[in-house]
Amino acid sequence: MDVFRNRISQYASLRDDAWSKFDQIDFQTRAFQSGDDIIRVGETPAKMFIVKEGWAIRHRSLDDGRRQIVNFMLPGDVFDMQVIAGVKADHSVTAITRTVVATVAADQFMNVLRSDADVAAAFWWAAVQEESILREQIVRVGRRSAKERIAHLLLELQRRLRAAVGGAEDHLPMPLTRTDLADALGLTPVHVSRTMSALRRSGLIDESRGQVTILDRRRMESLSQFDTDYLHVRKLDFVARANLNGSSHSPLSNGAISSHTNHHRIPRNDN
């Protein structure tokens, strides 16, 4: 579960005894092949999932087969926390590569959260990140040009994946087809292909052997107005805060957690 710990550690510094609580959970491992549904819309999942390896997509499909990908599930990601409420899934999660997940019963997971407020706060902060990603997805599809959409998504995926599994700063494994990118970004596969070619000609990216190399990160970030603030990479250091306060209380219990949102005016671009 190294990728799971790496991901959560991006958002919070937890005590070793807090992490040891996860050793008491009876995780079960399941493997899904590309195209397998992990969660189907309308189902009532009984377990939560943690991605150990592979990529999956969270998506909705219309009756005529049109599909909207709303997010990508990467190693270390946890889904679906709505299982805690016992509600039906309003979306599907499908593996796009061979994907290995660890499953845990909702009641076991809740027992861990109840036993340690700092652990609960760390998962809360991870949920804040996913909400921010979904908000950014709305802006990406609704207001950015094709070049901006693709550049922004590539930068986001690279940053998220590196946080979980490490690797070179400018390399991104690319298991996504042109159709996957199109369904995530509100484009056609042909438009995606043309735009990727334009990014290559501009010297921003290179594609080879199933990976994308970001050649000029600064220009990519400028082009797409990419800012890591929405990924909430600022770490919550519960250990240091507890030592400062002389208390083991979680920031959730004393109101110490706060976050801010940077508001940017986003120009309209219909290209």
C-alpha distance (Angstrom), angle and dihedral (degrees) to the residues before:
residue distance angle dihedral
M1 . . .
D2 3.81 . .
V3 3.81 93.2 .
F4 3.81 90.4 52.1
R5 3.79 91.4 52.0
N6 3.80 91.3 44.3
R7 3.79 91.4 53.6
I8 3.79 96.1 47.3
S9 3.81 90.0 43.6
Q10 3.79 87.8 61.1
Y11 3.79 88.5 68.7
A12 3.78 106.0 30.4
S13 3.79 142.3 22.1
L14 3.78 105.7 -135.0
R15 3.78 130.2 -171.6
D16 3.80 117.6 -105.9
D17 3.79 90.7 -115.9
A18 3.81 89.1 56.0
W19 3.80 90.8 55.3
S20 3.80 90.5 46.9
K21 3.80 89.1 66.0
F22 3.80 88.8 71.4
D23 3.81 89.2 59.3
Q24 3.80 87.1 68.2
I25 3.80 92.8 59.5
D26 3.78 118.5 100.6
F27 3.80 99.0 -130.7
Q28 3.79 117.2 -171.5
T29 3.80 120.2 -157.7
R30 3.79 123.5 -138.6
A31 3.79 130.6 177.6
F32 3.80 124.7 -148.2
Q33 3.78 126.5 -167.3
S34 3.78 124.2 -135.6
G35 3.81 108.6 -71.8
D36 3.82 95.3 22.8
D37 3.80 116.6 130.0
I38 3.79 113.1 -125.5
I39 3.81 92.2 -177.7
R40 3.80 125.3 13.5
V41 3.78 124.6 -153.2
G42 3.81 110.5 -102.0
E43 3.80 94.5 27.3
T44 3.79 122.2 118.0
P45 3.81 103.4 -135.6
A46 3.78 116.7 -145.9
K47 3.79 95.6 -165.0
M48 3.77 140.9 48.9
F49 3.77 121.4 -128.5
I50 3.79 133.1 -140.8
V51 3.80 117.0 -167.1
K52 3.80 110.3 -128.3
E53 3.79 96.7 174.6
G54 3.78 138.2 -9.5
W55 3.80 135.7 36.8
A56 3.80 130.4 -81.6
I57 3.79 134.7 177.0
R58 3.79 131.2 -131.7
H59 3.80 106.4 -145.9
R60 3.79 149.9 155.1
S61 3.80 124.5 -141.9
L62 3.80 129.0 -157.0
D63 3.79 124.1 -136.1
D64 3.80 91.9 -99.7
G65 3.81 92.4 54.7
R66 3.78 99.5 -99.8
R67 3.79 110.2 143.2
Q68 3.79 134.6 -155.4
I69 3.79 117.5 -161.8
V70 3.79 107.4 -153.3
N71 3.81 99.9 179.6
F72 3.78 144.8 -7.2
M73 3.80 122.6 -120.2
L74 3.81 110.1 -140.9
P75 3.82 133.0 -179.8
G76 3.79 110.7 -61.6
D77 3.80 94.5 23.9
V78 3.81 118.9 131.2
F79 3.81 123.1 -146.1
D80 2.96 148.6 -154.3
M81 3.75 106.8 13.0
Q82 3.80 90.3 165.7
V83 3.80 84.7 81.1
I84 3.80 85.2 81.6
A85 3.79 88.6 68.4
G86 3.81 93.1 46.6
V87 3.81 93.8 -127.6
K88 3.79 129.1 146.0
A89 3.78 117.7 -94.9
D90 3.80 111.9 -101.3
H91 3.80 92.3 -163.3
S92 3.79 141.2 28.0
V93 3.80 130.6 -112.7
T94 3.81 114.6 -152.0
A95 3.80 130.6 -178.2
I96 3.81 114.0 -119.9
T97 3.80 93.4 -177.2
R98 3.78 130.3 20.9
T99 3.79 98.5 -63.7
V100 3.79 126.5 -164.7
V101 3.79 116.7 -161.4
A102 3.78 135.2 -177.7
T103 3.79 112.8 -137.4
V104 3.78 127.2 -155.0
A105 3.78 131.0 -178.2
A106 3.79 113.0 -108.4
D107 3.81 93.7 -123.2
Q108 3.82 92.2 54.9
F109 3.77 91.0 49.6
M110 3.79 91.7 48.4
N111 3.81 90.8 50.8
V112 3.80 89.5 57.7
L113 3.80 92.0 49.0
R114 3.80 91.4 48.2
S115 3.80 91.9 49.8
D116 3.80 96.3 55.5
A117 3.79 124.7 30.4
D118 3.81 92.6 -164.2
V119 3.81 90.8 57.5
A120 3.80 89.0 49.3
A121 3.81 90.0 49.9
A122 3.81 91.0 50.8
F123 3.80 90.8 55.1
W124 3.78 89.7 45.3
W125 3.81 89.1 55.4
A126 3.81 90.6 48.9
A127 3.82 88.7 52.0
V128 3.80 89.1 51.3
Q129 3.80 88.1 56.4
E130 3.79 93.3 52.6
E131 3.80 91.2 48.8
S132 3.80 88.7 52.3
I133 3.81 91.1 49.6
L134 3.80 89.9 52.6
R135 3.81 91.2 49.4
E136 3.79 89.9 49.8
Q137 3.81 89.2 49.6
I138 3.81 89.0 58.6
V139 3.80 90.6 52.5
R140 3.79 91.5 43.5
V141 3.79 94.4 54.3
G142 3.79 97.2 34.1
R143 3.78 103.8 45.3
R144 3.79 113.5 11.4
S145 3.79 125.9 90.3
A146 3.81 120.3 -117.2
K147 3.82 92.0 -97.4
E148 3.78 91.6 47.9
R149 3.81 92.9 47.5
I150 3.79 94.9 52.0
A151 3.81 95.2 41.8
H152 3.82 91.5 48.2
L153 3.82 93.8 48.6
L154 3.82 93.0 48.0
L155 3.80 91.1 51.6
E156 3.80 91.7 47.8
L157 3.81 94.9 49.2
Q158 3.80 92.0 46.6
R159 3.80 92.0 51.0
R160 3.80 93.9 47.0
L161 3.79 94.9 45.6
R162 3.79 94.0 47.3
A163 3.80 90.0 52.4
A164 3.82 90.5 58.3
V165 3.80 105.3 35.4
G166 3.80 105.2 13.7
G167 3.78 119.4 -139.3
A168 3.78 135.2 142.1
E169 3.79 116.1 -24.8
D170 3.79 95.8 -126.2
H171 3.81 102.5 37.9
L172 3.79 126.1 91.4
P173 3.81 124.3 -179.0
M174 3.79 105.8 -130.3
P175 3.81 114.6 -153.1
L176 3.81 90.6 152.0
T177 3.78 119.1 109.7
R178 3.79 122.8 -142.0
T179 3.82 86.6 -103.7
D180 3.81 91.2 54.6
L181 3.79 90.9 51.7
A182 3.80 90.8 45.5
D183 3.81 92.6 51.3
A184 3.79 90.9 49.1
L185 3.79 96.0 47.0
G186 3.80 104.7 36.4
L187 3.80 93.7 -111.6
T188 3.79 136.0 115.9
P189 3.83 120.7 -103.7
V190 3.81 89.1 -115.1
H191 3.81 91.0 53.3
V192 3.81 90.0 49.0
S193 3.81 91.4 51.5
R194 3.80 92.4 49.7
T195 3.78 92.4 46.9
M196 3.81 93.7 48.2
S197 3.81 87.9 51.4
A198 3.81 89.6 51.4
L199 3.82 90.7 51.3
R200 3.80 89.6 51.3
R201 3.82 92.7 48.6
S202 3.80 89.2 50.1
G203 3.80 90.4 56.6
L204 3.79 93.8 -117.1
I205 3.80 99.9 116.5
D206 3.77 142.4 9.2
E207 3.79 126.8 -152.4
S208 3.78 124.4 -155.2
R209 3.80 140.0 137.4
G210 3.77 95.0 5.2
Q211 3.77 97.9 -51.4
V212 3.78 139.9 94.2
T213 3.79 120.5 -135.3
I214 3.79 116.8 -156.1
L215 3.80 103.7 -140.0
D216 3.80 100.0 179.6
R217 3.79 111.5 23.9
R218 3.79 95.2 173.9
R219 3.79 93.4 55.6
M220 3.81 91.0 43.8
E221 3.80 90.9 52.8
S222 3.79 91.8 46.7
L223 3.80 92.8 47.6
S224 3.81 94.4 50.7
Q225 3.83 98.4 31.4
F226 3.79 88.0 -122.7
D227 3.80 114.5 -179.1
T228 3.80 121.7 172.4
D229 3.82 91.2 -145.5
Y230 3.81 90.8 94.3
L231 3.82 89.6 58.3
H232 3.81 88.5 61.4
V233 3.79 94.9 -135.2
R234 3.81 91.7 165.9
K235 3.79 104.0 113.7
L236 3.79 123.4 -129.4
D237 3.81 106.0 -137.5
F238 3.79 103.2 -157.5
V239 3.81 92.5 169.3
A240 3.80 93.9 56.2
R241 3.81 92.1 42.6
A242 3.80 91.6 50.9
N243 3.81 90.9 50.0
L244 3.80 90.7 47.8
N245 3.78 92.5 50.8
G246 3.77 94.6 38.7
S247 3.77 87.1 -127.1
S248 3.79 138.8 102.0
H249 3.80 92.9 -142.9
S250 3.76 116.0 130.3
P251 3.80 119.5 -116.9
L252 3.78 85.7 -120.4
S253 3.76 89.8 65.6
N254 3.80 97.9 47.0
G255 3.77 100.1 37.0
A256 3.79 93.4 -114.6
I257 3.78 96.0 131.4
S258 3.74 113.9 92.7
S259 3.75 134.2 159.7
H260 3.73 135.6 -172.7
T261 3.75 133.8 -145.5
N262 3.76 122.8 -141.6
H263 3.78 110.8 -140.7
H264 3.77 115.8 -148.4
R265 3.75 126.1 -172.5
I266 3.78 104.2 -125.0
P267 3.80 114.7 -153.6
R268 3.76 118.1 -136.1
N269 3.78 113.6 -108.4
D270 3.79 118.3 178.1
N271 3.81 95.7 -179.9
